[in-house]
Amino acid sequence: MTEYYKDQLEAAMEYQDFVSDALRRDFGIYLGVYNSRRWQQQKGESAAGVEIKLDTRFSKTKNLYIEVTEKSNANLADYTESGILRNDGTWLYLIGDYNEAFLFSKRQLRAICFQPEDSQREKGIRKTQTPTSIGYLLPTAWVMQNPILLKHFDFRGRQPVRV
């Protein structure tokens, strides 16, 4: 595991804590986030069945990056299923940043991401690959007008609690 990967993992865990706290405090939603690797792999990220993802580039790109495969190091040969493809007991997928987040059904996201390319292009959806990840970019403007969006959370004014 590279230092970069460790840093990204720590940032993701802090975001999970922020989202979990904000949803409980401001929206009355308790997620019951699991922290250990074993529990996350067996049961998912939370008792509520929600997987939480931090999209650090969202505010710049106005696209949500929906990951489908990953690897912890670019030198590894194979990617492993992640995000919406991981079979881990989660059925909801929340992605965003410290300003806003978007809640989806994993099943519906899979259907959107694996549509024929022509249909994706019409919506502005693009498949993309980095040395450590493969995923789909969903334009926020399209997402906000589409029924696949279950809930939009606005966190502006709810800054992370510093401990």
Secondary structure, 3 states (H helix, E strand, C coil): CCHHHHHHHHHHHHHHHHHHHHHHHHHCCCCCECCCHHHHHHHCCECCCEEEEECCCHHHHCEEEEEEEECCCCCCCCCEECHHHCCCCCCEEEEECCCEEEEEEHHHHHHHHCCCHHHHHHHCCEEEEECCEEEEEEEHHHHHCCCCEEEEEECCCCCCCCC
